[in-house]
Amino acid sequence: MKDQARVVVIGGGIAGCSALYHLTREGWSDVMLIERDELTSGTTWHSAAQVTNFGMNQTMIGLKSHSIALYKELRDDPDYPVGYNYADGGIRLANTPEQMDGYRHFTSVAAGMGVGFEVIDAAECARRHPLISADNLLGGLWDPHDGHIDPAQLCQALARRARLAGAEVNRHTPVTGLTQQADHTWTVHTEKGDVRAEIVVNAGGYRCNEIGAMMGISHPVASMEHQYFLTEDIPAITEASHRMPLLRCPISDYYCRQEKGGLLLGFYEQDCRTWGLDGIDPHFSNALCP
Ligand SMILES: Cc1cc2nc3c(=O)[nH]c(=O)nc-3n(C[C@H](O)[C@H](O)[C@H](O)COP(=O)(O)OP(=O)(O)OC[C@H]3O[C@@H](n4cnc5c(N)ncnc54)[C@H](O)[C@@H]3O)c2cc1C
């Protein structure tokens, strides 16, 4: 392991791997990622990993369409192709005129950025997704680029590209402390030695407060429990001639996508529970909440 780098990124989930890759893409090759376990040992590996262009403002739409273009490039890389179900399509449902107006407004904002969406009626929603009932439905917002990606492969692919551009990736190397020097540079203490860095990126996921504490910073961040469940095979899906579009329902607050011959369904919990506020077991890694 090098003993100095211009930037040290702590954490090898999607945030850390993406930060490392994008630094190298901007020409910063003297960069290092430090991960306490294997890459993507925190949340990323078990994400539903849905990738949409939808965002509430132009910044988010721009970020998301950048991601989709990058993921397509990674999917098509013959040296390390990432599993990416691009363009299954997705429908955001609506049952009030106000929601439909909101979708029309959003469609014109996105069109101004060159990103295509379509507002469709209830019958068209049901035609595009065989499991939708049009009862009590006014219509929806169609995202033709919606899909989902293999999140673990994505992290590996970004780290691989960063390595090829000169970055160093150190796995099984927990960061144990951070000391800021008088010249504002940092000494990153790890179980395998110290690294001097101009800039430190905290990409520790649900452990970001542990890393913040090493810097003497209290981040206003709390992790929330979130769950999805998987169904068994559903004949209407296995017998369909196309993959199911993704569904997001702001009415009942759930999302849903195809997983093998069944569905993956997640709810945006109304009565959410925080997780790990009183500390996280140091052995909790590559694990799910009980
Ligand atoms: C059930 C579920 C479904 C989701 N579905 C979606 C979805 O469909 N679409 C979407 O965009 N998002 C989704 N998300 C959210 C998304 O998964 C997370 O926002 C994202 O994975 C967080 O990535 P991260 O890199 O910040 O953290 P993590 O993936 O947790 O990575 C942090 C890394 O830092 C490492 N680390 C921590 N402390 C240290 C240390 N001291 N030293 C070295 N390394 C350290 C950890 O080992 C870990 O590998 C979902 C989340 C959940 C829980």
The ligand as an ORCA input file, in Angstrom:
! r2SCAN-3c Opt
* xyz 0 1
  C     -33.346     -2.744      0.295
  C     -32.737     -1.565     -0.435
  C     -33.105     -1.286     -1.748
  C     -32.549     -0.189     -2.423
  N     -32.902      0.043     -3.719
  C     -32.341      1.068     -4.410
  C     -32.651      1.275     -5.783
  O     -33.458      0.559     -6.356
  N     -32.028      2.282     -6.446
  C     -31.125      3.101     -5.814
  O     -30.581      4.006     -6.470
  N     -30.809      2.931     -4.495
  C     -31.395      1.934     -3.792
  N     -31.091      1.741     -2.478
  C     -30.157      2.664     -1.841
  C     -28.714      2.305     -2.212
  O     -28.531      0.910     -2.151
  C     -27.745      3.001     -1.242
  O     -28.009      4.391     -1.224
  C     -26.300      2.799     -1.677
  O     -26.015      1.433     -1.913
  C     -25.350      3.342     -0.612
  O     -24.044      3.176     -1.108
  P     -22.795      3.691     -0.293
  O     -21.601      3.490     -1.163
  O     -23.068      5.054      0.228
  O     -22.719      2.744      1.012
  P     -22.317      1.196      1.170
  O     -22.731      0.379      0.012
  O     -22.820      0.782      2.512
  O     -20.730      1.229      1.166
  C     -19.980      1.728      2.238
  C     -18.677      0.956      2.291
  O     -17.819      1.587      3.238
  C     -17.085      0.580      3.904
  N     -16.585      1.131      5.166
  C     -17.319      1.566      6.217
  N     -16.509      1.973      7.214
  C     -15.233      1.809      6.779
  C     -13.951      2.036      7.372
  N     -13.810      2.514      8.629
  N     -12.844      1.736      6.648
  C     -12.945      1.271      5.369
  N     -14.149      1.016      4.782
  C     -15.271      1.283      5.475
  C     -18.117     -0.544      4.086
  O     -17.521     -1.807      4.335
  C     -18.867     -0.493      2.761
  O     -18.340     -1.402      1.801
  C     -31.622      0.654     -1.763
  C     -31.255      0.376     -0.441
  C     -31.798     -0.720      0.217
  C     -31.385     -1.007      1.650
*
